[in-house]
Amino acid sequence: MKLIKKFNRLYPNGSIVSQRILTEDAGVEMFKATVTPDLEKPERYFSAYAKTIWNLDKAQDKAIKLALKLLSIE
């Protein structure tokens, strides 16, 4: 994903963490992505959630994209 490469270039001390959220609904995939631009300042982070139906990768990509958008990386 181009946004992740851009994030890594702009924030070499940053972190992107994604977590799968288990749901009780069959076929619903949900992820939470947390973007921390500087690991020396962990109190400054941006989080976003995304869900899709039957598409694990798309949910993860969408959550990361939304979190990066909060950081104004587009």
Phi and psi restraints in degrees (range 20) as a CNS / XPLOR table:
assign (resid 1 and name C) (resid 2 and name N)
       (resid 2 and name CA) (resid 2 and name C) 1.0 -62.7 20.0 2
assign (resid 2 and name N) (resid 2 and name CA)
       (resid 2 and name C) (resid 3 and name N) 1.0 -34.1 20.0 2
assign (resid 2 and name C) (resid 3 and name N)
       (resid 3 and name CA) (resid 3 and name C) 1.0 -65.2 20.0 2
assign (resid 3 and name N) (resid 3 and name CA)
       (resid 3 and name C) (resid 4 and name N) 1.0 -36.8 20.0 2
assign (resid 3 and name C) (resid 4 and name N)
       (resid 4 and name CA) (resid 4 and name C) 1.0 -67.4 20.0 2
assign (resid 4 and name N) (resid 4 and name CA)
       (resid 4 and name C) (resid 5 and name N) 1.0 -41.2 20.0 2
assign (resid 4 and name C) (resid 5 and name N)
       (resid 5 and name CA) (resid 5 and name C) 1.0 -62.1 20.0 2
assign (resid 5 and name N) (resid 5 and name CA)
       (resid 5 and name C) (resid 6 and name N) 1.0 -41.3 20.0 2
assign (resid 5 and name C) (resid 6 and name N)
       (resid 6 and name CA) (resid 6 and name C) 1.0 -64.8 20.0 2
assign (resid 6 and name N) (resid 6 and name CA)
       (resid 6 and name C) (resid 7 and name N) 1.0 -43.7 20.0 2
assign (resid 6 and name C) (resid 7 and name N)
       (resid 7 and name CA) (resid 7 and name C) 1.0 -58.4 20.0 2
assign (resid 7 and name N) (resid 7 and name CA)
       (resid 7 and name C) (resid 8 and name N) 1.0 -47.4 20.0 2
assign (resid 7 and name C) (resid 8 and name N)
       (resid 8 and name CA) (resid 8 and name C) 1.0 -61.5 20.0 2
assign (resid 8 and name N) (resid 8 and name CA)
       (resid 8 and name C) (resid 9 and name N) 1.0 -35.0 20.0 2
assign (resid 8 and name C) (resid 9 and name N)
       (resid 9 and name CA) (resid 9 and name C) 1.0 -71.9 20.0 2
assign (resid 9 and name N) (resid 9 and name CA)
       (resid 9 and name C) (resid 10 and name N) 1.0 -43.2 20.0 2
assign (resid 9 and name C) (resid 10 and name N)
       (resid 10 and name CA) (resid 10 and name C) 1.0 -77.8 20.0 2
assign (resid 10 and name N) (resid 10 and name CA)
       (resid 10 and name C) (resid 11 and name N) 1.0 -30.1 20.0 2
assign (resid 10 and name C) (resid 11 and name N)
       (resid 11 and name CA) (resid 11 and name C) 1.0 -130.0 20.0 2
assign (resid 11 and name N) (resid 11 and name CA)
       (resid 11 and name C) (resid 12 and name N) 1.0 75.7 20.0 2
assign (resid 11 and name C) (resid 12 and name N)
       (resid 12 and name CA) (resid 12 and name C) 1.0 -63.8 20.0 2
assign (resid 12 and name N) (resid 12 and name CA)
       (resid 12 and name C) (resid 13 and name N) 1.0 -20.0 20.0 2
assign (resid 12 and name C) (resid 13 and name N)
       (resid 13 and name CA) (resid 13 and name C) 1.0 -103.8 20.0 2
assign (resid 13 and name N) (resid 13 and name CA)
       (resid 13 and name C) (resid 14 and name N) 1.0 24.3 20.0 2
assign (resid 13 and name C) (resid 14 and name N)
       (resid 14 and name CA) (resid 14 and name C) 1.0 -98.1 20.0 2
assign (resid 14 and name N) (resid 14 and name CA)
       (resid 14 and name C) (resid 15 and name N) 1.0 176.5 20.0 2
assign (resid 14 and name C) (resid 15 and name N)
       (resid 15 and name CA) (resid 15 and name C) 1.0 -147.6 20.0 2
assign (resid 15 and name N) (resid 15 and name CA)
       (resid 15 and name C) (resid 16 and name N) 1.0 142.0 20.0 2
assign (resid 15 and name C) (resid 16 and name N)
       (resid 16 and name CA) (resid 16 and name C) 1.0 -124.6 20.0 2
assign (resid 16 and name N) (resid 16 and name CA)
       (resid 16 and name C) (resid 17 and name N) 1.0 121.1 20.0 2
assign (resid 16 and name C) (resid 17 and name N)
       (resid 17 and name CA) (resid 17 and name C) 1.0 -123.1 20.0 2
assign (resid 17 and name N) (resid 17 and name CA)
       (resid 17 and name C) (resid 18 and name N) 1.0 130.2 20.0 2
assign (resid 17 and name C) (resid 18 and name N)
       (resid 18 and name CA) (resid 18 and name C) 1.0 -118.4 20.0 2
assign (resid 18 and name N) (resid 18 and name CA)
       (resid 18 and name C) (resid 19 and name N) 1.0 142.9 20.0 2
assign (resid 18 and name C) (resid 19 and name N)
       (resid 19 and name CA) (resid 19 and name C) 1.0 -129.1 20.0 2
assign (resid 19 and name N) (resid 19 and name CA)
       (resid 19 and name C) (resid 20 and name N) 1.0 133.2 20.0 2
assign (resid 19 and name C) (resid 20 and name N)
       (resid 20 and name CA) (resid 20 and name C) 1.0 -81.2 20.0 2
assign (resid 20 and name N) (resid 20 and name CA)
       (resid 20 and name C) (resid 21 and name N) 1.0 130.9 20.0 2
assign (resid 20 and name C) (resid 21 and name N)
       (resid 21 and name CA) (resid 21 and name C) 1.0 -103.0 20.0 2
assign (resid 21 and name N) (resid 21 and name CA)
       (resid 21 and name C) (resid 22 and name N) 1.0 119.8 20.0 2
assign (resid 21 and name C) (resid 22 and name N)
       (resid 22 and name CA) (resid 22 and name C) 1.0 -78.9 20.0 2
assign (resid 22 and name N) (resid 22 and name CA)
       (resid 22 and name C) (resid 23 and name N) 1.0 135.1 20.0 2
assign (resid 22 and name C) (resid 23 and name N)
       (resid 23 and name CA) (resid 23 and name C) 1.0 -120.1 20.0 2
assign (resid 23 and name N) (resid 23 and name CA)
       (resid 23 and name C) (resid 24 and name N) 1.0 162.7 20.0 2
assign (resid 23 and name C) (resid 24 and name N)
       (resid 24 and name CA) (resid 24 and name C) 1.0 -87.2 20.0 2
assign (resid 24 and name N) (resid 24 and name CA)
       (resid 24 and name C) (resid 25 and name N) 1.0 -9.3 20.0 2
assign (resid 24 and name C) (resid 25 and name N)
       (resid 25 and name CA) (resid 25 and name C) 1.0 -84.4 20.0 2
assign (resid 25 and name N) (resid 25 and name CA)
       (resid 25 and name C) (resid 26 and name N) 1.0 124.8 20.0 2
assign (resid 25 and name C) (resid 26 and name N)
       (resid 26 and name CA) (resid 26 and name C) 1.0 -62.5 20.0 2
assign (resid 26 and name N) (resid 26 and name CA)
       (resid 26 and name C) (resid 27 and name N) 1.0 130.2 20.0 2
assign (resid 26 and name C) (resid 27 and name N)
       (resid 27 and name CA) (resid 27 and name C) 1.0 84.8 20.0 2
assign (resid 27 and name N) (resid 27 and name CA)
       (resid 27 and name C) (resid 28 and name N) 1.0 -6.8 20.0 2
assign (resid 27 and name C) (resid 28 and name N)
       (resid 28 and name CA) (resid 28 and name C) 1.0 -88.2 20.0 2
assign (resid 28 and name N) (resid 28 and name CA)
       (resid 28 and name C) (resid 29 and name N) 1.0 122.5 20.0 2
assign (resid 28 and name C) (resid 29 and name N)
       (resid 29 and name CA) (resid 29 and name C) 1.0 -109.2 20.0 2
assign (resid 29 and name N) (resid 29 and name CA)
       (resid 29 and name C) (resid 30 and name N) 1.0 128.5 20.0 2
assign (resid 29 and name C) (resid 30 and name N)
       (resid 30 and name CA) (resid 30 and name C) 1.0 -132.6 20.0 2
assign (resid 30 and name N) (resid 30 and name CA)
       (resid 30 and name C) (resid 31 and name N) 1.0 140.1 20.0 2
assign (resid 30 and name C) (resid 31 and name N)
       (resid 31 and name CA) (resid 31 and name C) 1.0 -133.2 20.0 2
assign (resid 31 and name N) (resid 31 and name CA)
       (resid 31 and name C) (resid 32 and name N) 1.0 150.9 20.0 2
assign (resid 31 and name C) (resid 32 and name N)
       (resid 32 and name CA) (resid 32 and name C) 1.0 -117.3 20.0 2
assign (resid 32 and name N) (resid 32 and name CA)
       (resid 32 and name C) (resid 33 and name N) 1.0 131.4 20.0 2
assign (resid 32 and name C) (resid 33 and name N)
       (resid 33 and name CA) (resid 33 and name C) 1.0 -116.9 20.0 2
assign (resid 33 and name N) (resid 33 and name CA)
       (resid 33 and name C) (resid 34 and name N) 1.0 136.1 20.0 2
assign (resid 33 and name C) (resid 34 and name N)
       (resid 34 and name CA) (resid 34 and name C) 1.0 -123.5 20.0 2
assign (resid 34 and name N) (resid 34 and name CA)
       (resid 34 and name C) (resid 35 and name N) 1.0 125.6 20.0 2
assign (resid 34 and name C) (resid 35 and name N)
       (resid 35 and name CA) (resid 35 and name C) 1.0 -112.3 20.0 2
assign (resid 35 and name N) (resid 35 and name CA)
       (resid 35 and name C) (resid 36 and name N) 1.0 124.2 20.0 2
assign (resid 35 and name C) (resid 36 and name N)
       (resid 36 and name CA) (resid 36 and name C) 1.0 -117.7 20.0 2
assign (resid 36 and name N) (resid 36 and name CA)
       (resid 36 and name C) (resid 37 and name N) 1.0 110.9 20.0 2
assign (resid 36 and name C) (resid 37 and name N)
       (resid 37 and name CA) (resid 37 and name C) 1.0 -66.2 20.0 2
assign (resid 37 and name N) (resid 37 and name CA)
       (resid 37 and name C) (resid 38 and name N) 1.0 -32.8 20.0 2
assign (resid 37 and name C) (resid 38 and name N)
       (resid 38 and name CA) (resid 38 and name C) 1.0 -139.4 20.0 2
assign (resid 38 and name N) (resid 38 and name CA)
       (resid 38 and name C) (resid 39 and name N) 1.0 112.9 20.0 2
assign (resid 38 and name C) (resid 39 and name N)
       (resid 39 and name CA) (resid 39 and name C) 1.0 -66.3 20.0 2
assign (resid 39 and name N) (resid 39 and name CA)
       (resid 39 and name C) (resid 40 and name N) 1.0 -14.6 20.0 2
assign (resid 39 and name C) (resid 40 and name N)
       (resid 40 and name CA) (resid 40 and name C) 1.0 -78.9 20.0 2
assign (resid 40 and name N) (resid 40 and name CA)
       (resid 40 and name C) (resid 41 and name N) 1.0 -11.0 20.0 2
assign (resid 40 and name C) (resid 41 and name N)
       (resid 41 and name CA) (resid 41 and name C) 1.0 -129.4 20.0 2
assign (resid 41 and name N) (resid 41 and name CA)
       (resid 41 and name C) (resid 42 and name N) 1.0 68.6 20.0 2
assign (resid 41 and name C) (resid 42 and name N)
       (resid 42 and name CA) (resid 42 and name C) 1.0 -67.0 20.0 2
assign (resid 42 and name N) (resid 42 and name CA)
       (resid 42 and name C) (resid 43 and name N) 1.0 -13.0 20.0 2
assign (resid 42 and name C) (resid 43 and name N)
       (resid 43 and name CA) (resid 43 and name C) 1.0 -73.2 20.0 2
assign (resid 43 and name N) (resid 43 and name CA)
       (resid 43 and name C) (resid 44 and name N) 1.0 -14.1 20.0 2
assign (resid 43 and name C) (resid 44 and name N)
       (resid 44 and name CA) (resid 44 and name C) 1.0 -103.1 20.0 2
assign (resid 44 and name N) (resid 44 and name CA)
       (resid 44 and name C) (resid 45 and name N) 1.0 102.7 20.0 2
assign (resid 44 and name C) (resid 45 and name N)
       (resid 45 and name CA) (resid 45 and name C) 1.0 -145.1 20.0 2
assign (resid 45 and name N) (resid 45 and name CA)
       (resid 45 and name C) (resid 46 and name N) 1.0 163.9 20.0 2
assign (resid 45 and name C) (resid 46 and name N)
       (resid 46 and name CA) (resid 46 and name C) 1.0 -130.3 20.0 2
assign (resid 46 and name N) (resid 46 and name CA)
       (resid 46 and name C) (resid 47 and name N) 1.0 129.7 20.0 2
assign (resid 46 and name C) (resid 47 and name N)
       (resid 47 and name CA) (resid 47 and name C) 1.0 -124.5 20.0 2
assign (resid 47 and name N) (resid 47 and name CA)
       (resid 47 and name C) (resid 48 and name N) 1.0 149.3 20.0 2
assign (resid 47 and name C) (resid 48 and name N)
       (resid 48 and name CA) (resid 48 and name C) 1.0 -150.3 20.0 2
assign (resid 48 and name N) (resid 48 and name CA)
       (resid 48 and name C) (resid 49 and name N) 1.0 152.0 20.0 2
assign (resid 48 and name C) (resid 49 and name N)
       (resid 49 and name CA) (resid 49 and name C) 1.0 -116.0 20.0 2
assign (resid 49 and name N) (resid 49 and name CA)
       (resid 49 and name C) (resid 50 and name N) 1.0 152.1 20.0 2
assign (resid 49 and name C) (resid 50 and name N)
       (resid 50 and name CA) (resid 50 and name C) 1.0 -150.6 20.0 2
assign (resid 50 and name N) (resid 50 and name CA)
       (resid 50 and name C) (resid 51 and name N) 1.0 147.0 20.0 2
assign (resid 50 and name C) (resid 51 and name N)
       (resid 51 and name CA) (resid 51 and name C) 1.0 -138.3 20.0 2
assign (resid 51 and name N) (resid 51 and name CA)
       (resid 51 and name C) (resid 52 and name N) 1.0 151.4 20.0 2
assign (resid 51 and name C) (resid 52 and name N)
       (resid 52 and name CA) (resid 52 and name C) 1.0 -141.4 20.0 2
assign (resid 52 and name N) (resid 52 and name CA)
       (resid 52 and name C) (resid 53 and name N) 1.0 173.3 20.0 2
assign (resid 52 and name C) (resid 53 and name N)
       (resid 53 and name CA) (resid 53 and name C) 1.0 -104.2 20.0 2
assign (resid 53 and name N) (resid 53 and name CA)
       (resid 53 and name C) (resid 54 and name N) 1.0 120.2 20.0 2
assign (resid 53 and name C) (resid 54 and name N)
       (resid 54 and name CA) (resid 54 and name C) 1.0 57.5 20.0 2
assign (resid 54 and name N) (resid 54 and name CA)
       (resid 54 and name C) (resid 55 and name N) 1.0 28.1 20.0 2
assign (resid 54 and name C) (resid 55 and name N)
       (resid 55 and name CA) (resid 55 and name C) 1.0 -141.6 20.0 2
assign (resid 55 and name N) (resid 55 and name CA)
       (resid 55 and name C) (resid 56 and name N) 1.0 89.7 20.0 2
assign (resid 55 and name C) (resid 56 and name N)
       (resid 56 and name CA) (resid 56 and name C) 1.0 -60.2 20.0 2
assign (resid 56 and name N) (resid 56 and name CA)
       (resid 56 and name C) (resid 57 and name N) 1.0 -49.7 20.0 2
assign (resid 56 and name C) (resid 57 and name N)
       (resid 57 and name CA) (resid 57 and name C) 1.0 -63.4 20.0 2
assign (resid 57 and name N) (resid 57 and name CA)
       (resid 57 and name C) (resid 58 and name N) 1.0 -40.2 20.0 2
assign (resid 57 and name C) (resid 58 and name N)
       (resid 58 and name CA) (resid 58 and name C) 1.0 -65.7 20.0 2
assign (resid 58 and name N) (resid 58 and name CA)
       (resid 58 and name C) (resid 59 and name N) 1.0 -39.2 20.0 2
assign (resid 58 and name C) (resid 59 and name N)
       (resid 59 and name CA) (resid 59 and name C) 1.0 -63.6 20.0 2
assign (resid 59 and name N) (resid 59 and name CA)
       (resid 59 and name C) (resid 60 and name N) 1.0 -43.6 20.0 2
assign (resid 59 and name C) (resid 60 and name N)
       (resid 60 and name CA) (resid 60 and name C) 1.0 -65.1 20.0 2
assign (resid 60 and name N) (resid 60 and name CA)
       (resid 60 and name C) (resid 61 and name N) 1.0 -47.7 20.0 2
assign (resid 60 and name C) (resid 61 and name N)
       (resid 61 and name CA) (resid 61 and name C) 1.0 -59.7 20.0 2
assign (resid 61 and name N) (resid 61 and name CA)
       (resid 61 and name C) (resid 62 and name N) 1.0 -41.2 20.0 2
assign (resid 61 and name C) (resid 62 and name N)
       (resid 62 and name CA) (resid 62 and name C) 1.0 -66.4 20.0 2
assign (resid 62 and name N) (resid 62 and name CA)
       (resid 62 and name C) (resid 63 and name N) 1.0 -41.2 20.0 2
assign (resid 62 and name C) (resid 63 and name N)
       (resid 63 and name CA) (resid 63 and name C) 1.0 -63.1 20.0 2
assign (resid 63 and name N) (resid 63 and name CA)
       (resid 63 and name C) (resid 64 and name N) 1.0 -43.6 20.0 2
assign (resid 63 and name C) (resid 64 and name N)
       (resid 64 and name CA) (resid 64 and name C) 1.0 -64.1 20.0 2
assign (resid 64 and name N) (resid 64 and name CA)
       (resid 64 and name C) (resid 65 and name N) 1.0 -44.9 20.0 2
assign (resid 64 and name C) (resid 65 and name N)
       (resid 65 and name CA) (resid 65 and name C) 1.0 -60.2 20.0 2
assign (resid 65 and name N) (resid 65 and name CA)
       (resid 65 and name C) (resid 66 and name N) 1.0 -43.2 20.0 2
assign (resid 65 and name C) (resid 66 and name N)
       (resid 66 and name CA) (resid 66 and name C) 1.0 -64.6 20.0 2
assign (resid 66 and name N) (resid 66 and name CA)
       (resid 66 and name C) (resid 67 and name N) 1.0 -40.6 20.0 2
assign (resid 66 and name C) (resid 67 and name N)
       (resid 67 and name CA) (resid 67 and name C) 1.0 -65.6 20.0 2
assign (resid 67 and name N) (resid 67 and name CA)
       (resid 67 and name C) (resid 68 and name N) 1.0 -41.2 20.0 2
assign (resid 67 and name C) (resid 68 and name N)
       (resid 68 and name CA) (resid 68 and name C) 1.0 -66.5 20.0 2
assign (resid 68 and name N) (resid 68 and name CA)
       (resid 68 and name C) (resid 69 and name N) 1.0 -33.4 20.0 2
assign (resid 68 and name C) (resid 69 and name N)
       (resid 69 and name CA) (resid 69 and name C) 1.0 -64.2 20.0 2
assign (resid 69 and name N) (resid 69 and name CA)
       (resid 69 and name C) (resid 70 and name N) 1.0 -37.1 20.0 2
assign (resid 69 and name C) (resid 70 and name N)
       (resid 70 and name CA) (resid 70 and name C) 1.0 -61.6 20.0 2
assign (resid 70 and name N) (resid 70 and name CA)
       (resid 70 and name C) (resid 71 and name N) 1.0 -30.7 20.0 2
assign (resid 70 and name C) (resid 71 and name N)
       (resid 71 and name CA) (resid 71 and name C) 1.0 -82.6 20.0 2
assign (resid 71 and name N) (resid 71 and name CA)
       (resid 71 and name C) (resid 72 and name N) 1.0 -2.3 20.0 2
assign (resid 71 and name C) (resid 72 and name N)
       (resid 72 and name CA) (resid 72 and name C) 1.0 71.6 20.0 2
assign (resid 72 and name N) (resid 72 and name CA)
       (resid 72 and name C) (resid 73 and name N) 1.0 32.8 20.0 2
assign (resid 72 and name C) (resid 73 and name N)
       (resid 73 and name CA) (resid 73 and name C) 1.0 -103.6 20.0 2
assign (resid 73 and name N) (resid 73 and name CA)
       (resid 73 and name C) (resid 74 and name N) 1.0 113.8 20.0 2
